[in-house]
Amino acid sequence: MTATPLMAIPGLVDPVPTPRDVTARADGRVDLIGLPRTRIAGLLAEAGLDAKAARLRARQLFHWLYHRGVTDFGAMTDIAKPMRPWLAERFVIGRPEVATEQISRDGTRKWLLTTADGHDFEMVFIPDADRGTLCVSSQVGCTLNCRFCHTGTMRLVRNLTPGEIVGQVMLARDALGEWPRGAMADLPDESLDATADAHAYTADGRLLTNIVMMGMGEPLYNFDNVRDALALVMDGDGLALSKRRITLSTSGVVPLMARCGEEIGVNLAVSLHAVSKEVRDEIVPINRKYGLDALLAACAAYPGASNARRITFEYVMLKDRNDRDEDARELVRLLRQHKLPAKVNLIPFNPWPGAPYECSTPERIRAFSEIVFAAGISAPVRTPRGRDIDAACGQLKTAARKLSRAEHDRLVEEKQAALG
């Protein structure tokens, strides 16, 4: 691993983000993934194209990168053949490197990914009968030290770039075979409209339908990069995923919540986990800076929140700590007090080595849920997924160990054999 310095952190809750929108590569080429059309056009102009040609090529590249998912300039059939090696000399179409991949008994898939400068992070894909959800990371490590969360025991190394964030979505689509296929080869080399055949091909169904920014890190402490990455995910000419299918989870970075609603506009989830200052200070230390009243007031003011777009409150069930009937009734009182359009996700605690808590009993979780439901607030119990590969909520923490090529190949062979 290279010696990328740790991010400077003045306290428990306010990391100073290191400005970085592209991770430098050893070969000097620029990775185009994570860059919008205007930035791509600027780079092409810097490389020698005139302004008109740069804009045209940027539009074509954007389509191939984000809508078609290609990773080779040679496959871009509407770009003149002599131009393709010129692009390959200067640019690269990257993906996070896959260090390992694990598949749970329940079908959940977890990838350990590596950045170009040698740092590890994780993403998880959770398939269901009617949807497929990708859990995306925003940082390498985390600074919030939430006590129930394994990721919180890691040091914060750095923010992920827009390319490293959107690259997770693209890598998942690679793995799931979800890129469109079809008639682009019929276009002339110099077509001015790289999307002319948009109706001539279709994807083979969609397995990846939803994205949750609930992986490693606090998304609002990497606000600019998360915003820019999700803009590419939601771009109708790119990955084209509706903002209604994207949820951003925060532990309560109150000053940035309104900006999240205004500039990103996705669904909001809040890691609540307790209804008293004493317990939330312990479980979610950011509560010492931004308390419950400030957090819930920011939720009530969240742009776009309504009964049709409820705010999700995540509540991990910890035995004898936050799971009493009195806690359930106080939760109802707080949500009513702030007139919040709310849904509560009750999350059975997922154990990890050295965890200071135990999971509430199924009977206790059910009783808690019934109290909240009786008050007219939805409070489903989330079914744990991927526990056997440490991919469940609160379990993500990279082993940060590089495998030899022989070890990696052996793991791939074993996985393929297991799948038949």
LUMZA-81671 format. One record per residue (C-alpha): x, y, z. Coordinates in pm, 1 decimal, always signed. Layout:
N
+----------+----------+----------+
!        u !        v !        w !
+----------+----------+----------+
!        X !        Y !        Z !
...
+----------+----------+----------+
//
This chain:
420
+----------+----------+----------+
!        u !        v !        w !
+----------+----------+----------+
!     +0.0 !     +0.0 !     +0.0 !
!   +129.0 !   +346.4 !    -80.8 !
!   +183.6 !   +601.5 !   +189.8 !
!   -124.4 !   +815.0 !   +131.1 !
!   -145.8 !  +1031.0 !   +444.6 !
!   -441.1 !   +995.6 !   +676.1 !
!   -692.1 !  +1277.3 !   +660.7 !
!   -646.7 !  +1543.0 !   +925.1 !
!   -921.2 !  +1515.9 !  +1185.5 !
!   -958.9 !  +1797.9 !  +1442.3 !
!  -1207.2 !  +1609.0 !  +1657.8 !
!  -1444.1 !  +1316.3 !  +1676.8 !
!  -1700.9 !  +1448.1 !  +1437.3 !
!  -1559.8 !  +1700.1 !  +1186.5 !
!  -1299.8 !  +1560.1 !   +948.4 !
!  -1129.5 !  +1801.6 !   +712.5 !
!  -1182.7 !  +1658.5 !   +362.4 !
!   -876.3 !  +1627.4 !   +142.0 !
!   -955.6 !  +1784.4 !   -198.3 !
!   -926.5 !  +1512.1 !   -458.6 !
!  -1154.1 !  +1443.6 !   -754.2 !
!   -925.1 !  +1206.2 !   -945.7 !
!   -678.1 !   +954.1 !   -805.4 !
!   -339.5 !   +992.9 !   -974.9 !
!   -214.3 !   +695.6 !  -1173.7 !
!   +145.2 !   +576.9 !  -1198.9 !
!   +130.9 !   +575.9 !  -1580.7 !
!    +22.8 !   +941.2 !  -1596.5 !
!   -303.4 !   +873.9 !  -1778.3 !
!   -628.2 !  +1025.7 !  -1648.9 !
!   -917.5 !   +800.7 !  -1549.9 !
!  -1232.5 !   +935.4 !  -1716.6 !
!  -1475.1 !   +752.5 !  -1486.6 !
!  -1634.1 !   +998.0 !  -1247.9 !
!  -1595.7 !  +1297.6 !  -1478.3 !
!  -1890.5 !  +1489.6 !  -1630.8 !
!  -1908.1 !  +1595.7 !  -1996.5 !
!  -1767.1 !  +1942.9 !  -1932.0 !
!  -1461.1 !  +1808.9 !  -1751.3 !
!  -1399.3 !  +1548.3 !  -2022.7 !
!  -1426.2 !  +1818.8 !  -2289.1 !
!  -1177.4 !  +2033.0 !  -2098.3 !
!   -926.1 !  +1750.6 !  -2077.4 !
!   -963.0 !  +1679.0 !  -2448.3 !
!   -902.7 !  +2045.6 !  -2526.6 !
!   -594.0 !  +2047.3 !  -2304.7 !
!   -471.3 !  +1743.0 !  -2498.8 !
!   -494.2 !  +1931.5 !  -2828.6 !
!   -846.3 !  +1909.3 !  -2972.3 !
!  -1022.2 !  +2228.9 !  -3077.3 !
!  -1325.5 !  +2332.2 !  -2872.4 !
!  -1588.8 !  +2198.7 !  -3113.6 !
!  -1419.5 !  +1861.1 !  -3155.1 !
!  -1364.0 !  +1836.8 !  -2778.3 !
!  -1734.8 !  +1887.6 !  -2708.8 !
!  -1834.5 !  +1629.5 !  -2969.0 !
!  -1588.8 !  +1369.4 !  -2841.6 !
!  -1692.0 !  +1439.8 !  -2481.3 !
!  -2055.2 !  +1370.3 !  -2568.2 !
!  -1962.0 !  +1047.6 !  -2744.4 !
!  -1731.1 !   +935.6 !  -2463.3 !
!  -1994.3 !  +1011.3 !  -2199.9 !
!  -2242.5 !   +784.7 !  -2378.6 !
!  -1993.0 !   +499.5 !  -2411.0 !
!  -1865.4 !   +530.8 !  -2054.0 !
!  -2186.6 !   +570.5 !  -1857.9 !
!  -2463.5 !   +434.4 !  -2079.2 !
!  -2285.5 !   +149.6 !  -2255.9 !
!  -2030.3 !    +62.0 !  -1989.1 !
!  -1740.3 !     -3.3 !  -2225.1 !
!  -1387.1 !    -23.0 !  -2085.0 !
!  -1194.8 !    -12.7 !  -2415.6 !
!  -1166.9 !   +287.3 !  -2648.3 !
!  -1136.1 !    +41.8 !  -2936.3 !
!  -1501.6 !    -56.4 !  -2886.8 !
!  -1627.8 !   +298.5 !  -2948.6 !
!  -1747.9 !   +244.8 !  -3303.8 !
!  -1869.6 !   +599.5 !  -3372.5 !
!  -1525.7 !   +748.2 !  -3297.3 !
!  -1280.4 !   +751.7 !  -3589.4 !
!  -1032.4 !   +463.7 !  -3575.0 !
!   -719.7 !   +686.0 !  -3566.3 !
!   -866.7 !   +872.0 !  -3266.5 !
!   -908.3 !   +561.2 !  -3051.4 !
!   -535.6 !   +490.4 !  -2984.3 !
!   -485.4 !   +865.7 !  -2931.9 !
!   -739.4 !   +848.3 !  -2650.9 !
!   -588.6 !   +528.7 !  -2507.6 !
!   -245.6 !   +695.1 !  -2481.6 !
!   -381.9 !   +975.5 !  -2266.4 !
!   -679.8 !   +834.8 !  -2081.3 !
!   -805.1 !   +518.0 !  -1916.7 !
!  -1152.8 !   +381.8 !  -1842.0 !
!  -1114.6 !   +253.3 !  -1491.4 !
!  -1291.1 !    +32.8 !  -1244.6 !
!  -1198.6 !    -30.1 !   -882.2 !
!   -971.1 !   -334.3 !   -865.8 !
!  -1144.5 !   -639.5 !   -717.8 !
!   -927.1 !   -789.8 !   -444.4 !
!  -1182.0 !  -1052.0 !   -336.2 !
!  -1547.9 !  -1135.3 !   -389.8 !
!  -1765.2 !  -1335.4 !   -150.9 !
!  -2115.2 !  -1473.8 !   -200.0 !
!  -2340.0 !  -1541.3 !    +98.3 !
!  -2571.4 !  -1838.0 !   +136.1 !
!  -2860.8 !  -1593.7 !    +88.3 !
!  -2720.3 !  -1457.8 !   -239.8 !
!  -2569.9 !  -1137.8 !    -99.6 !
!  -2240.6 !  -1049.8 !   -270.7 !
!  -1957.0 !   -852.6 !   -113.5 !
!  -1657.3 !   -713.4 !   -297.5 !
!  -1331.2 !   -596.9 !   -139.6 !
!  -1209.2 !   -326.0 !   -376.6 !
!   -874.8 !   -149.0 !   -409.9 !
!   -809.9 !   +208.3 !   -523.4 !
!   -534.6 !   +305.5 !   -767.9 !
!   -323.4 !   +424.4 !   -473.6 !
!   -362.7 !    +97.3 !   -286.3 !
!   -640.7 !   +144.7 !    -29.2 !
!   -922.2 !   -101.8 !    +36.5 !
!  -1296.5 !    -49.7 !    +72.2 !
!  -1608.4 !   -263.3 !    +32.4 !
!  -1940.8 !   -269.0 !   -149.4 !
!  -2233.9 !   -509.4 !   -116.8 !
!  -2511.7 !   -620.8 !   -352.6 !
!  -2833.4 !   -749.9 !   -192.7 !
!  -3073.1 !   -931.8 !   -426.9 !
!  -3443.8 !   -961.6 !   -346.6 !
!  -3741.4 !  -1099.7 !   -537.2 !
!  -3853.1 !   -757.3 !   -662.5 !
!  -3536.1 !   -548.7 !   -640.1 !
!  -3159.6 !   -552.1 !   -617.6 !
!  -2987.3 !   -304.0 !   -388.1 !
!  -2624.2 !   -194.4 !   -409.6 !
!  -2471.8 !    -66.6 !    -85.5 !
!  -2205.9 !   +187.8 !   -188.1 !
!  -1914.4 !   +324.1 !    +16.9 !
!  -1814.8 !   +692.0 !    +25.0 !
!  -1492.0 !   +683.8 !   +226.1 !
!  -1198.4 !   +457.1 !   +304.2 !
!  -1266.3 !   +401.8 !   +672.3 !
!  -1480.6 !   +628.7 !   +888.7 !
!  -1436.9 !   +892.0 !  +1156.3 !
!  -1768.4 !   +871.6 !  +1342.1 !
!  -1686.0 !   +583.9 !  +1579.4 !
!  -2043.9 !   +459.3 !  +1610.9 !
!  -2004.1 !   +186.4 !  +1871.9 !
!  -2232.1 !    -73.8 !  +1713.0 !
!  -2058.2 !    -44.5 !  +1374.6 !
!  -1747.0 !   -242.2 !  +1276.7 !
!  -1649.2 !    +20.2 !  +1016.9 !
!  -1636.7 !   +272.4 !  +1300.2 !
!  -1337.5 !    +89.0 !  +1448.2 !
!  -1130.7 !   +174.8 !  +1137.2 !
!   -926.4 !   +489.3 !  +1092.9 !
!  -1042.5 !   +732.0 !   +828.2 !
!   -788.3 !   +723.3 !   +544.1 !
!   -946.8 !   +944.2 !   +279.1 !
!  -1257.0 !  +1031.1 !    +83.5 !
!  -1339.8 !   +828.2 !   -224.0 !
!  -1338.2 !  +1026.1 !   -549.6 !
!  -1647.9 !  +1057.2 !   -771.1 !
!  -1493.5 !   +795.4 !   -999.6 !
!  -1436.3 !   +553.4 !   -713.0 !
!  -1797.5 !   +600.1 !   -600.1 !
!  -1968.9 !   +571.7 !   -938.6 !
!  -1715.7 !   +301.1 !  -1028.7 !
!  -1880.6 !    +75.6 !   -770.5 !
!  -2211.7 !   +102.1 !   -955.5 !
!  -2042.4 !    +34.6 !  -1287.8 !
!  -1850.4 !   -261.6 !  -1150.4 !
!  -2175.4 !   -408.8 !  -1017.7 !
!  -2335.2 !   -369.4 !  -1359.1 !
!  -2030.6 !   -539.5 !  -1511.4 !
!  -2072.1 !   -831.8 !  -1273.5 !
!  -2446.6 !   -855.9 !  -1331.2 !
!  -2424.1 !   -824.2 !  -1710.1 !
!  -2657.9 !   -524.8 !  -1717.4 !
!  -2510.4 !   -298.6 !  -1985.5 !
!  -2717.9 !   -242.1 !  -2301.2 !
!  -2620.6 !   -440.0 !  -2607.9 !
!  -2700.3 !   -377.8 !  -2968.9 !
!  -2679.5 !   -168.5 !  -3276.7 !
!  -2409.0 !    +94.9 !  -3214.7 !
!  -2183.7 !    -75.2 !  -3474.1 !
!  -2421.3 !    +42.8 !  -3746.8 !
!  -2341.4 !   +409.7 !  -3681.6 !
!  -2088.2 !   +586.7 !  -3908.7 !
!  -1752.7 !   +673.4 !  -3751.3 !
!  -1822.7 !  +1046.5 !  -3742.6 !
!  -2187.7 !  +1042.1 !  -3629.4 !
!  -2280.5 !  +1362.8 !  -3449.6 !
!  -2541.1 !  +1178.5 !  -3245.5 !
!  -2395.0 !   +896.6 !  -3040.4 !
!  -2740.0 !   +809.5 !  -2905.6 !
!  -2919.3 !   +781.6 !  -3240.0 !
!  -2994.3 !   +412.3 !  -3189.4 !
!  -3115.5 !   +447.7 !  -2831.7 !
!  -3425.3 !   +242.0 !  -2910.1 !
!  -3236.2 !    -25.6 !  -3104.5 !
!  -3109.9 !   -209.7 !  -2799.0 !
!  -3236.0 !   -304.4 !  -2457.4 !
!  -3080.6 !   -429.5 !  -2135.7 !
!  -3152.6 !   -790.1 !  -2043.6 !
!  -3368.3 !   -693.8 !  -1745.8 !
!  -3253.6 !   -508.8 !  -1437.3 !
!  -3113.4 !   -679.6 !  -1131.0 !
!  -2963.4 !   -361.4 !   -984.4 !
!  -3262.6 !   -136.5 !   -917.6 !
!  -3168.7 !    +62.6 !   -605.9 !
!  -2862.9 !   +227.8 !   -454.7 !
!  -2806.4 !   +304.2 !    -88.0 !
!  -2518.5 !   +521.8 !    +28.4 !
!  -2484.5 !   +311.0 !   +341.6 !
!  -2144.4 !   +149.3 !   +292.5 !
!  -1819.8 !   +254.8 !   +456.3 !
!  -1798.3 !   +619.4 !   +560.5 !
!  -2028.5 !   +915.7 !   +624.5 !
!  -2152.2 !  +1040.7 !   +283.6 !
!  -2213.8 !  +1397.4 !   +399.6 !
!  -1849.5 !  +1430.0 !   +508.0 !
!  -1763.0 !  +1366.5 !   +142.9 !
!  -2045.0 !  +1583.0 !    +13.7 !
!  -1903.6 !  +1721.1 !   -312.4 !
!  -1774.7 !  +1388.3 !   -439.6 !
!  -2093.4 !  +1202.3 !   -344.2 !
!  -2307.6 !  +1471.8 !   -510.1 !
!  -2101.8 !  +1461.9 !   -830.4 !
!  -2101.0 !  +1080.9 !   -843.9 !
!  -2476.8 !  +1056.1 !   -792.3 !
!  -2534.2 !  +1319.6 !  -1061.9 !
!  -2372.7 !  +1075.6 !  -1307.3 !
!  -2580.3 !   +786.7 !  -1171.4 !
!  -2900.9 !   +989.0 !  -1219.4 !
!  -2809.8 !  +1141.8 !  -1558.5 !
!  -3066.5 !  +1032.5 !  -1815.9 !
!  -2790.9 !   +993.7 !  -2078.1 !
!  -2575.7 !   +796.1 !  -1837.1 !
!  -2661.2 !   +534.9 !  -1577.8 !
!  -3015.0 !   +678.9 !  -1566.4 !
!  -3125.7 !   +562.4 !  -1221.3 !
!  -3413.4 !   +764.4 !  -1073.4 !
!  -3342.9 !   +970.3 !   -762.0 !
!  -3641.2 !   +795.0 !   -604.5 !
!  -3439.7 !   +473.1 !   -615.7 !
!  -3138.2 !   +621.1 !   -435.5 !
!  -3113.3 !   +664.2 !    -59.2 !
!  -2839.8 !   +848.5 !   +126.5 !
!  -2784.4 !   +758.2 !   +489.8 !
!  -2633.5 !  +1002.4 !   +736.9 !
!  -2551.5 !   +972.0 !  +1104.6 !
!  -2667.5 !  +1329.9 !  +1147.8 !
!  -2437.8 !  +1587.9 !   +984.7 !
!  -2703.0 !  +1854.2 !  +1037.5 !
!  -2543.0 !  +2150.1 !   +853.3 !
!  -2529.2 !  +1954.9 !   +525.3 !
!  -2870.9 !  +1790.4 !   +529.4 !
!  -3055.7 !  +2075.9 !   +359.7 !
!  -2785.8 !  +2093.7 !    +89.0 !
!  -2827.7 !  +1721.0 !    +37.1 !
!  -3196.3 !  +1767.1 !    -36.5 !
!  -3142.5 !  +2071.2 !   -257.6 !
!  -2834.0 !  +1964.2 !   -453.9 !
!  -2871.9 !  +1584.9 !   -465.8 !
!  -3244.9 !  +1534.3 !   -405.9 !
!  -3237.0 !  +1166.7 !   -315.5 !
!  -3422.9 !   +987.5 !    -36.9 !
!  -3288.5 !  +1045.4 !   +312.8 !
!  -3217.3 !   +785.1 !   +579.2 !
!  -3098.7 !   +881.8 !   +926.5 !
!  -2904.5 !   +657.7 !  +1163.5 !
!  -3104.7 !   +734.9 !  +1477.2 !
!  -3054.6 !   +428.1 !  +1698.1 !
!  -3156.5 !   +593.1 !  +2026.1 !
!  -3413.3 !   +835.7 !  +2164.6 !
!  -3224.1 !   +988.2 !  +2459.0 !
!  -2914.1 !  +1205.6 !  +2468.2 !
!  -2734.3 !   +968.0 !  +2705.7 !
!  -2773.2 !   +658.7 !  +2489.6 !
!  -2727.0 !   +828.8 !  +2152.3 !
!  -2412.4 !  +1007.7 !  +2276.9 !
!  -2274.5 !   +661.5 !  +2349.7 !
!  -2391.9 !   +480.0 !  +2036.3 !
!  -2357.4 !   +761.9 !  +1779.1 !
!  -2096.5 !  +1010.5 !  +1909.6 !
!  -2183.0 !  +1280.4 !  +1652.9 !
!  -2489.1 !  +1336.4 !  +1874.8 !
!  -2258.3 !  +1525.9 !  +2113.4 !
!  -2223.8 !  +1794.1 !  +1845.1 !
!  -2561.6 !  +1777.3 !  +1671.7 !
!  -2822.9 !  +1662.8 !  +1922.9 !
!  -3158.1 !  +1495.0 !  +1871.3 !
!  -3365.6 !  +1812.9 !  +1853.2 !
!  -3136.8 !  +1970.8 !  +1592.6 !
!  -3127.5 !  +1647.9 !  +1394.1 !
!  -3504.6 !  +1597.4 !  +1391.1 !
!  -3564.6 !  +1963.9 !  +1305.4 !
!  -3329.9 !  +1923.0 !  +1005.4 !
!  -3524.8 !  +1611.9 !   +905.0 !
!  -3853.3 !  +1802.1 !   +924.2 !
!  -3705.5 !  +2069.8 !   +695.9 !
!  -3554.6 !  +1824.2 !   +447.9 !
!  -3645.8 !  +1938.1 !    +93.7 !
!  -3888.2 !  +1702.7 !    -75.2 !
!  -3985.8 !  +1508.1 !   +236.1 !
!  -4354.3 !  +1413.0 !   +229.9 !
!  -4585.2 !  +1122.6 !   +298.7 !
!  -4497.4 !  +1000.0 !    -50.4 !
!  -4125.0 !  +1036.9 !    +20.6 !
!  -4085.6 !   +951.8 !   +385.0 !
!  -3761.5 !   +983.9 !   +575.9 !
!  -3631.0 !   +648.4 !   +693.7 !
!  -3503.5 !   +626.8 !  +1049.7 !
!  -3263.6 !   +339.3 !  +1107.4 !
!  -3273.9 !   +189.0 !  +1454.8 !
!  -3036.7 !    -92.0 !  +1546.3 !
!  -3181.4 !   -313.7 !  +1820.1 !
!  -2936.0 !   -349.5 !  +2110.8 !
!  -3025.0 !   -575.3 !  +2401.6 !
!  -3106.6 !   -383.5 !  +2723.4 !
!  -2972.9 !    -57.2 !  +2576.4 !
!  -3234.2 !    +95.8 !  +2346.5 !
!  -3507.0 !   -168.6 !  +2310.8 !
!  -3750.0 !   -106.5 !  +2597.1 !
!  -4120.2 !    -31.8 !  +2551.2 !
!  -4046.1 !   +315.6 !  +2691.1 !
!  -3793.2 !   +369.8 !  +2410.2 !
!  -4052.8 !   +276.3 !  +2148.5 !
!  -4306.2 !   +516.4 !  +2296.2 !
!  -4047.6 !   +796.6 !  +2312.3 !
!  -3959.8 !   +732.9 !  +1948.4 !
!  -4324.7 !   +778.0 !  +1854.9 !
!  -4345.0 !  +1096.2 !  +2061.4 !
!  -4039.2 !  +1250.2 !  +1894.9 !
!  -4158.4 !  +1173.4 !  +1543.3 !
!  -4502.7 !  +1318.1 !  +1619.0 !
!  -4356.0 !  +1624.4 !  +1789.0 !
!  -4160.1 !  +1714.3 !  +1477.5 !
!  -4447.5 !  +1611.5 !  +1243.8 !
!  -4216.1 !  +1387.6 !  +1046.7 !
!  -4327.2 !  +1176.7 !   +749.3 !
!  -4137.8 !   +876.3 !   +876.5 !
!  -4067.4 !   +509.2 !   +839.0 !
!  -3861.0 !   +324.9 !  +1100.6 !
!  -3634.1 !    +39.1 !   +996.2 !
!  -3566.9 !   -186.5 !  +1294.2 !
!  -3229.9 !   -356.1 !  +1241.6 !
!  -3134.1 !   -660.8 !  +1448.1 !
!  -2778.1 !   -598.9 !  +1565.0 !
!  -2526.7 !   -784.9 !  +1349.9 !
!  -2241.5 !   -912.8 !  +1567.1 !
!  -1870.9 !   -874.7 !  +1490.5 !
!  -1559.1 !   -974.0 !  +1688.6 !
!  -1518.2 !   -757.9 !  +1996.7 !
!  -1856.5 !   -586.4 !  +1965.0 !
!  -1973.0 !   -432.5 !  +2295.7 !
!  -2341.2 !   -516.7 !  +2240.6 !
!  -2575.7 !   -808.8 !  +2189.2 !
!  -2880.1 !   -824.8 !  +1966.4 !
!  -3223.2 !   -780.9 !  +2121.3 !
!  -3431.2 !  -1097.8 !  +2134.7 !
!  -3682.1 !  -1157.9 !  +1852.7 !
!  -3965.7 !  -1120.9 !  +2105.7 !
!  -3833.0 !   -781.8 !  +2222.3 !
!  -3790.0 !   -657.6 !  +1865.0 !
!  -4143.1 !   -767.7 !  +1778.7 !
!  -4288.1 !   -589.8 !  +2083.8 !
!  -4099.3 !   -270.2 !  +1996.2 !
!  -4225.5 !   -286.4 !  +1638.4 !
!  -4584.8 !   -338.0 !  +1746.1 !
!  -4581.3 !    -25.6 !  +1962.4 !
!  -4456.2 !   +190.0 !  +1675.8 !
!  -4696.5 !    +29.0 !  +1426.5 !
!  -4988.9 !    +87.9 !  +1665.2 !
!  -4910.5 !   +459.9 !  +1651.6 !
!  -4956.0 !   +455.6 !  +1273.5 !
!  -4584.4 !   +459.1 !  +1186.2 !
!  -4440.6 !   +183.5 !   +968.4 !
!  -4174.7 !    -11.0 !  +1160.4 !
!  -4069.2 !   -322.9 !   +968.4 !
!  -3792.3 !   -544.6 !  +1098.6 !
!  -3510.0 !   -569.5 !   +848.3 !
!  -3407.6 !   -925.6 !   +768.1 !
!  -3030.5 !   -959.3 !   +819.1 !
!  -2852.8 !  -1035.6 !   +490.9 !
!  -2498.5 !  -1154.9 !   +431.2 !
!  -2409.7 !  -1217.5 !   +794.3 !
!  -2201.0 !  -1523.9 !   +706.1 !
!  -1964.2 !  -1310.5 !   +495.0 !
!  -1969.7 !  -1004.1 !   +727.4 !
!  -2172.2 !   -807.5 !   +471.6 !
!  -2467.7 !   -716.8 !   +693.8 !
!  -2544.5 !   -369.7 !   +828.1 !
!  -2263.5 !   -250.0 !  +1054.3 !
!  -2025.8 !   -532.9 !   +966.6 !
!  -1820.2 !   -378.7 !   +686.2 !
!  -1452.2 !   -354.9 !   +765.8 !
!  -1178.8 !   -433.8 !   +518.2 !
!   -917.9 !   -691.4 !   +606.4 !
!   -675.9 !   -467.2 !   +412.5 !
!   -465.6 !   -767.0 !   +315.0 !
!   -331.3 !   -805.7 !    -35.7 !
!   -362.0 !  -1151.9 !   -184.6 !
!    -95.3 !  -1301.6 !   -405.1 !
!   -200.1 !  -1379.8 !   -762.0 !
!   -194.7 !  -1752.3 !   -677.3 !
!   -420.2 !  -1698.6 !   -373.7 !
!   -659.9 !  -1485.4 !   -576.1 !
!   -678.8 !  -1742.0 !   -857.1 !
!   -739.7 !  -2021.5 !   -607.0 !
!  -1027.4 !  -1830.8 !   -445.2 !
!  -1183.3 !  -1768.7 !   -787.3 !
!  -1156.4 !  -2138.8 !   -874.7 !
!  -1312.2 !  -2240.6 !   -541.4 !
!  -1601.9 !  -1995.3 !   -590.2 !
!  -1666.6 !  -2121.5 !   -942.5 !
!  -1659.0 !  -2482.9 !   -821.6 !
!  -1903.8 !  -2401.2 !   -541.3 !
!  -2142.1 !  -2243.2 !   -791.4 !
!  -2124.6 !  -2551.9 !  -1014.3 !
+----------+----------+----------+
//
